[in-house]
Amino acid sequence: MEKWFYLIGGGVLGTLARHILSSVVYHKVGSGFPYGTLVVNLVGCFLVGIFDTVLQAKFHFSSMLRIFLMAGFCGAFTTFSTFMLETGNLIRDGETLRAFLNIIISVIIGFIVFRLGVLVGELIR
């Protein structure tokens, strides 16, 4: 049960941080390009890289702190950071082909599936 509180707490803070950061970015530079989302995704990738290294490789913090920061905060802040972590782990483990397949499938096929969803949504309207 304790795990769920850490997950939810991190998720709430990650959601708030995402909204605040993207709002500030859009307010500063406008919305002609998805700058807010881009900044959130890049910051999320940076944070998950730091958290993964510090929590696992350097100091071996508790699994609850890892759940709070990685799954909760970063997961709610941006799933793009999780995508990068998992792809990085594949490369680290010598699974370069699988890493690039993950990139191709996630980005290209993901966009195609998104467009299919838009088309279905338009049919339902």
C-alpha positions in Angstrom: 0.0 0.0 0.0 2.9 2.4 0.8 4.1 2.0 -2.8 0.8 3.5 -4.1 1.2 6.6 -2.0 4.6 7.2 -3.4 3.4 6.6 -6.9 0.4 8.9 -6.5 2.4 11.6 -4.7 5.0 11.7 -7.4 2.3 11.6 -10.1 0.5 14.6 -8.7 3.7 16.6 -8.5 4.8 15.6 -12.0 1.4 16.5 -13.4 1.6 20.0 -11.7 5.2 20.5 -12.9 4.3 19.6 -16.4 1.4 22.0 -16.5 3.3 24.9 -14.9 6.5 24.4 -17.1 4.6 24.1 -20.4 2.4 27.0 -19.5 5.4 29.2 -18.7 7.1 28.2 -22.0 4.0 28.8 -24.1 3.5 32.2 -22.4 7.1 33.2 -23.1 7.6 32.0 -26.7 4.0 31.5 -28.0 2.3 28.5 -29.3 3.2 28.4 -33.0 5.3 25.3 -32.3 4.8 22.8 -29.5 7.6 24.4 -27.5 6.0 23.7 -24.1 5.8 20.0 -24.8 9.2 19.9 -26.3 10.8 21.6 -23.3 8.9 19.2 -20.9 10.0 16.2 -22.8 13.6 17.3 -22.9 13.7 18.3 -19.2 12.0 14.9 -18.4 14.7 13.0 -20.4 17.4 15.0 -18.5 15.7 14.3 -15.1 15.2 10.6 -15.7 18.9 10.3 -16.7 19.9 12.0 -13.5 17.5 10.0 -11.3 18.4 6.7 -12.9 22.1 7.3 -12.4 21.9 8.7 -8.9 19.3 6.4 -7.5 20.5 3.1 -9.0 24.2 3.4 -10.0 25.6 5.8 -7.4 23.8 5.7 -4.1 21.2 2.9 -4.1 18.4 4.8 -2.6 15.2 3.0 -1.5 12.9 1.5 -4.0 10.1 3.8 -2.7 12.1 6.9 -3.7 12.7 5.4 -7.1 9.0 4.8 -7.5 8.2 8.3 -6.3 10.7 10.0 -8.7 10.9 7.7 -11.7 7.4 6.1 -12.1 5.4 8.8 -10.3 7.0 12.2 -11.0 8.7 11.5 -14.3 5.9 9.2 -15.5 3.3 12.0 -15.0 5.7 14.7 -16.1 6.3 13.0 -19.4 6.3 9.4 -20.7 8.8 10.4 -23.3 11.5 10.3 -20.6 10.5 6.7 -19.9 10.7 5.9 -23.6 14.3 7.3 -23.6 15.3 5.4 -20.5 14.0 2.1 -21.8 15.7 2.7 -25.2 18.9 3.7 -23.4 18.7 0.5 -21.4 18.4 -1.6 -24.5 21.5 0.1 -26.0 23.4 -0.3 -22.6 22.5 -4.0 -22.7 23.9 -4.4 -26.2 20.4 -4.6 -27.8 21.1 -1.8 -30.4 18.8 -3.2 -33.1 15.9 -3.6 -30.6 16.6 0.0 -29.4 16.3 1.4 -32.9 13.2 -0.7 -33.6 11.7 0.8 -30.4 12.5 4.3 -31.7 11.1 3.6 -35.2 7.9 1.8 -33.9 7.3 4.3 -31.2 7.7 7.4 -33.3 6.7 6.5 -36.9 4.2 3.8 -36.2 2.9 5.8 -33.2 2.2 8.8 -35.4 0.5 6.6 -38.0 -1.7 5.0 -35.2 -2.4 8.5 -33.9 -3.6 9.6 -37.3 -5.8 6.5 -37.6 -7.3 7.5 -34.2 -8.0 11.0 -35.5 -9.7 9.5 -38.5 -11.8 7.2 -36.4 -12.6 10.1 -34.1 -13.8 12.1 -37.0 -16.1 9.3 -38.2 -17.6 9.0 -34.7 -18.3 12.8 -34.5 
